[in-house]
Amino acid sequence: MRAFALGLPEAGEEFPWEESVIKVNKKVFVFLGVEEPTERWRPGFTVKLPESAGHALAVPGAERAGYNLGRAGWVWLPFTGDLPDPEVLFDWVEESYRAVAPKRLVKELDARVGGPAAD
């Protein structure tokens, strides 16, 4: 998932709060957590899903993100348990990217994957 997210246009990894996050244009689109889970950090990832939050919340153990991020469509999903196929997870990472990336980068992504901007 990390490699997929970093492959999106102008995505980069940073480590605020001792947590791995993937950003585009200084905005986080994936929280990947910490390497060693602690009492405070559980293994999982958080993405912004304006369209797919309901679907993601149906995953066992998934929940709206804390710190009031859940109100804006952010969902935390556990790395353990019964996760959807990797392609669904990649779709969610891409949806989160599209939700925060500038329009020019979304157009660049569309051109890469043969989306609407490629027409």
Secondary structure, DSSP 8 states (H G I E B T S, - for coil): -HHHHHTSTTEEEE-GGG-EEEEETTEEEEEEE-SS--SS--SEEEEE-TTTHHHHHTSTT-EE-TTTGGGGTEEEEESSS----HHHHHHHHHHHHHHHS-HHHHHHHHHHHT-GGG-
